[in-house]
Amino acid sequence: MRDAVDPATWGQCLFCGDAVPPGSAICPICGAENPVRAAQLRTAPKPVRRKLRALGTLRTLIVVVAIVLLAWAVITPTLQGPPVISDPLTQSGTYIIAPSNVTVLAGEVTGADYILGNFSVIAPFALSVGMIVYNSSEYTARLAGDAVGNQSYLAPTSNGRIDFVALYTDTFYFVFFNPYPTSTNFTEHVYISTQYTPSVQSFDVARA
């Protein structure tokens, strides 16, 4: 029956359901042979017609699903807004500092912005911890063992307040140190909370 059909008409592949152009006996997508020509559809056996309808439905479903997924991928970032990047100087947590050791929090601070917060020794009770703030060059020199200045210094205390304003943009290092010698075995559990506060926000809060 297929040999008597004009091959110059469009056909449909029985394997993938794709359209086969006139003059071609092979599906351009999957390479299957003997496509069903348009004129054959009416007289084709029911199993063949059912298969072609099923292939058409499946292809349509695939296209619809692809469109939905693409739309979701485009719309979701818009609905969620810009990504929120966690600032290393906006955090809170408990740190363990061994005798004569330090814990360092560091991050870039824009000139005139603030770092606000507090710290306290949770255990052992009544022990103290100190804090020194260095800029990037001072911290590099400190690591090299050189004598350096600092941007801020808080003497060891059981509870301290952080109120630091950056005079210029740089990476600043907040060094919390356990002042006790290693021979004491006074390992401290220190709670530290910091909040990066832009200068504009600080002004607005103060004015309110």
VMD Tcl script that draws the C-alpha trace (Angstrom):
set ca {
  {0.00 0.00 0.00}
  {2.83 2.40 0.87}
  {4.57 1.82 -2.47}
  {1.52 3.14 -4.30}
  {1.50 6.39 -2.32}
  {3.06 9.51 -3.83}
  {6.36 10.03 -2.00}
  {6.17 13.73 -2.87}
  {3.73 14.27 0.01}
  {4.63 14.89 3.63}
  {4.84 11.88 5.91}
  {5.07 11.04 9.61}
  {7.66 8.83 11.24}
  {6.28 5.73 12.95}
  {9.15 5.67 15.44}
  {9.42 9.24 16.77}
  {6.38 10.92 15.21}
  {8.39 13.66 13.50}
  {7.35 15.04 10.12}
  {9.18 13.55 7.11}
  {9.59 15.98 4.18}
  {8.42 15.11 0.66}
  {10.82 13.01 -1.36}
  {12.47 11.51 1.73}
  {12.01 7.90 2.76}
  {13.97 8.36 6.00}
  {13.06 10.37 9.11}
  {15.46 13.32 9.43}
  {15.40 13.03 13.26}
  {15.78 9.34 14.09}
  {16.63 7.81 10.70}
  {13.69 5.35 10.71}
  {12.50 4.24 7.27}
  {9.05 3.92 5.62}
  {7.19 6.91 7.03}
  {3.40 7.00 6.79}
  {2.41 9.50 4.09}
  {-0.47 11.91 4.57}
  {-2.66 10.06 2.11}
  {-2.16 6.81 4.03}
  {-3.42 8.09 7.39}
  {-7.11 7.48 6.63}
  {-6.58 3.89 5.53}
  {-3.77 3.01 7.96}
  {-4.55 0.24 10.49}
  {-5.95 1.39 13.84}
  {-2.79 0.41 15.79}
  {-0.76 2.62 13.44}
  {-3.12 5.58 13.84}
  {-3.21 5.15 17.61}
  {0.56 5.07 17.74}
  {0.83 8.23 15.64}
  {-1.71 10.02 17.84}
  {0.17 8.90 20.96}
  {3.47 10.13 19.51}
  {1.88 13.46 18.65}
  {0.50 13.82 22.18}
  {3.87 12.90 23.70}
  {5.72 15.43 21.54}
  {3.23 18.13 22.50}
  {3.59 17.25 26.17}
  {7.38 17.45 25.94}
  {7.17 20.91 24.36}
  {4.70 22.13 27.01}
  {6.88 20.80 29.86}
  {9.96 22.45 28.34}
  {8.13 25.79 28.09}
  {6.92 25.53 31.70}
  {10.42 24.70 32.98}
  {11.95 27.54 30.97}
  {9.34 29.98 32.25}
  {9.96 28.81 35.82}
  {13.71 29.24 35.42}
  {13.19 32.81 34.18}
  {10.47 33.85 36.64}
  {11.87 32.33 39.85}
  {14.96 34.60 40.13}
  {12.72 37.61 39.48}
  {10.34 36.63 42.27}
  {13.16 35.87 44.69}
  {14.95 39.15 44.04}
  {18.71 39.63 44.06}
  {20.77 37.02 45.93}
  {21.60 37.85 49.53}
  {25.31 37.51 50.14}
  {26.22 36.84 53.74}
  {28.69 39.40 55.09}
  {31.43 37.84 57.23}
  {31.11 40.73 59.68}
  {27.40 40.14 60.20}
  {27.23 36.97 62.29}
  {26.81 35.50 65.72}
  {28.20 32.36 67.27}
  {30.24 30.77 70.03}
  {33.98 30.34 69.56}
  {36.48 28.28 71.55}
  {39.75 30.12 72.19}
  {42.62 28.27 73.80}
  {45.06 30.05 76.17}
  {47.28 32.56 74.31}
  {45.33 31.92 71.11}
  {43.00 34.03 69.00}
  {39.85 33.92 66.90}
  {39.72 36.25 63.88}
  {36.71 37.71 62.07}
  {37.56 39.60 58.90}
  {35.81 41.37 56.05}
  {35.88 44.44 53.85}
  {34.35 47.56 55.38}
  {33.48 50.64 53.35}
  {34.76 53.93 54.69}
  {32.40 55.51 57.29}
  {30.46 52.26 57.79}
  {30.16 50.68 61.23}
  {30.66 47.29 62.81}
  {28.47 47.03 65.91}
  {28.07 44.14 68.30}
  {29.21 42.57 71.53}
  {31.14 39.64 72.96}
  {31.14 37.80 76.27}
  {32.86 34.87 77.92}
  {30.33 32.08 78.47}
  {32.71 29.70 80.23}
  {34.68 29.49 82.42}
  {32.74 32.03 84.43}
  {34.36 35.44 85.11}
  {37.28 35.00 82.71}
  {38.14 37.73 80.21}
  {38.79 38.09 76.49}
  {40.22 41.06 74.59}
  {39.79 42.43 71.07}
  {42.14 44.23 68.67}
  {41.13 45.57 65.22}
  {43.78 45.72 62.48}
  {43.64 46.98 58.92}
  {45.04 44.78 56.16}
  {48.63 46.06 56.27}
  {48.76 45.94 60.07}
  {47.44 42.39 60.14}
  {49.98 41.26 57.54}
  {52.77 42.81 59.61}
  {51.39 41.14 62.75}
  {51.54 37.73 61.06}
  {55.15 38.45 60.14}
  {55.93 39.08 63.81}
  {56.52 42.81 63.42}
  {55.47 45.39 66.01}
  {52.41 47.18 64.64}
  {49.75 49.64 65.61}
  {46.02 48.94 65.47}
  {42.69 50.58 64.67}
  {40.98 49.74 67.96}
  {41.82 47.99 71.21}
  {39.58 46.66 73.96}
  {41.32 45.42 77.10}
  {40.34 41.92 78.27}
  {36.90 41.86 79.86}
  {34.19 39.32 80.54}
  {31.69 41.38 78.49}
  {32.63 43.83 75.76}
  {30.87 46.09 73.29}
  {31.95 46.43 69.65}
  {31.49 49.91 68.15}
  {33.94 50.34 65.30}
  {33.76 52.85 62.44}
  {36.02 52.46 59.42}
  {37.73 55.71 58.44}
  {38.47 54.33 54.97}
  {37.62 51.29 52.87}
  {39.79 48.29 53.65}
  {39.70 44.73 54.94}
  {39.60 44.85 58.73}
  {40.51 42.02 61.09}
  {38.77 41.69 64.46}
  {41.13 39.62 66.58}
  {39.68 38.22 69.82}
  {42.45 36.97 72.10}
  {42.63 34.81 75.18}
  {45.04 36.67 77.48}
  {45.89 33.77 79.76}
  {49.17 31.86 79.39}
  {49.09 28.28 78.13}
  {50.10 27.01 81.56}
  {46.68 27.99 82.97}
  {44.71 25.70 80.63}
  {41.97 28.38 80.60}
  {40.23 27.53 77.35}
  {37.41 30.04 76.86}
  {34.01 29.71 75.20}
  {33.26 33.15 73.82}
  {29.99 34.33 72.29}
  {30.55 36.96 69.57}
  {27.88 38.88 67.66}
  {28.66 41.48 64.98}
  {26.49 43.53 62.63}
  {27.75 45.39 59.55}
  {25.89 48.71 59.57}
  {26.11 51.16 56.64}
  {26.72 54.76 57.71}
  {23.49 55.98 56.05}
  {21.46 53.45 58.03}
  {23.24 54.41 61.25}
  {22.42 58.08 60.64}
  {18.78 57.31 59.96}
  {18.47 55.18 63.09}
  {20.16 57.84 65.23}
  {17.90 60.58 63.80}
  {14.76 58.48 64.40}
}
mol new
graphics top color blue
foreach p $ca { graphics top sphere $p radius 0.5 }
foreach p [lrange $ca 0 end-1] q [lrange $ca 1 end] { graphics top cylinder $p $q radius 0.2 }
display resetview
